[in-house]
Amino acid sequence: MMKRSIFVVALLLGSPPVFAQKQAQEIDVQRGPAAQLYIRKRPATPEAPVLTAELKKMLTSTERRRDDKRLLAIGMLREFLEPPPPQSKPSGESRAEGMFKLAELLWEESRRLYLIKMDDFSPT
């Protein structure tokens, strides 16, 4: 019993500083081989590439054609899924696939409009 109490007292008196030192060494990542693993500062942001006038013109015309085709496809899919009264409505797999494609196109269009509107708020 006496040895046990001496061991407990020695453990209580001796271990906190050792434990505190180990914790401090584990937390301190500025020194030692582990310092190379942690990023402390953000790397410099590279500048955006500058497009020539010709490339800007090509990009704008390509984007415009893509957007026009998307709007045309949305209109055609809506007409396919909800045709005028004398025609029959599609059903089954063709309707499901058409609705899926329409949802994808509507999402792309709404995302494009969102990005355009967000550009209006940018400070640049």
C-alpha positions in Angstrom: 0.0 0.0 0.0 2.8 2.3 0.8 4.6 1.7 -2.5 1.3 2.4 -4.3 0.8 5.8 -2.6 4.4 6.8 -3.3 4.0 5.8 -6.9 0.7 7.8 -7.2 2.4 10.9 -5.5 5.4 10.6 -7.8 3.2 10.2 -10.8 1.1 13.2 -9.9 4.1 15.4 -9.1 6.3 14.3 -12.0 4.0 13.8 -14.9 2.3 17.2 -15.5 5.5 19.0 -16.6 6.5 16.2 -18.8 3.1 15.9 -20.3 2.9 19.7 -20.8 6.3 19.6 -22.6 5.2 16.8 -24.9 2.0 18.8 -25.7 4.0 21.9 -26.4 6.3 20.0 -28.7 3.4 18.4 -30.6 1.6 21.8 -31.1 4.7 23.7 -32.1 4.9 23.1 -35.8 7.3 26.0 -36.5 10.3 24.0 -35.7 11.7 20.6 -36.7 11.0 18.4 -39.7 7.2 18.8 -39.5 7.5 22.6 -40.1 7.9 21.8 -43.9 4.4 20.2 -43.9 2.4 23.2 -42.8 1.6 26.2 -44.9 1.7 29.3 -42.7 1.2 32.0 -45.4 -1.0 31.9 -48.5 1.1 31.9 -51.7 0.9 34.9 -53.9 -2.1 34.9 -56.2 -1.1 34.7 -59.8 -2.4 37.4 -62.1 -5.2 36.5 -64.5 -4.1 36.0 -68.1 -4.9 38.9 -70.4 -6.8 37.9 -73.6 -6.1 39.6 -76.9 -9.0 41.4 -78.6 -9.2 38.6 -81.2 -9.5 35.9 -78.5 -12.1 37.9 -76.6 -14.2 38.3 -79.7 -14.0 34.6 -80.5 -14.9 33.7 -76.9 -17.8 36.1 -76.8 -19.2 34.8 -80.1 -18.7 31.1 -79.0 -20.5 31.8 -75.7 -23.3 33.6 -77.5 -23.8 30.7 -79.9 -23.8 28.2 -77.0 -26.4 30.2 -75.1 -28.6 30.6 -78.2 -28.5 26.8 -78.8 -29.3 26.2 -75.1 -32.4 28.5 -75.3 -33.5 26.8 -78.5 -33.2 23.4 -76.9 -35.1 24.5 -73.8 -38.0 25.7 -76.1 -38.0 22.5 -78.1 -38.0 20.3 -75.0 -40.9 22.3 -73.5 -42.8 22.0 -76.7 -42.1 18.2 -76.8 -43.2 17.7 -73.1 -46.3 20.0 -73.3 -47.4 19.8 -77.0 -50.5 21.7 -78.2 -53.9 19.9 -77.6 -54.3 17.9 -80.8 -51.0 16.1 -80.2 -50.4 13.3 -77.7 -48.1 13.9 -74.7 -45.0 11.7 -74.5 -44.9 9.1 -71.7 -42.6 6.6 -70.1 -38.9 6.7 -70.7 -39.0 9.4 -73.4 -40.9 11.8 -71.1 -38.5 11.0 -68.2 -35.4 11.6 -70.3 -36.9 14.8 -71.8 -37.6 16.2 -68.3 -34.2 15.3 -67.1 -32.5 17.1 -70.1 -34.8 20.1 -69.6 -33.9 20.3 -66.0 -30.2 20.2 -66.9 -30.5 23.0 -69.4 -32.6 25.1 -67.1 -30.0 24.7 -64.4 -27.2 25.7 -66.8 -29.1 28.8 -67.9 -30.0 29.9 -64.4 -26.3 29.5 -63.4 -25.2 31.6 -66.4 -27.6 34.3 -65.4 -26.6 34.1 -61.8 -22.9 34.6 -62.7 -23.7 37.6 -64.9 -25.7 39.2 -62.1 -22.9 38.5 -59.6 -20.4 40.2 -61.9 -22.4 43.4 -61.5 -21.6 43.3 -57.8 -17.9 42.7 -58.2 -15.7 45.6 -57.2 -13.5 45.4 -60.3 
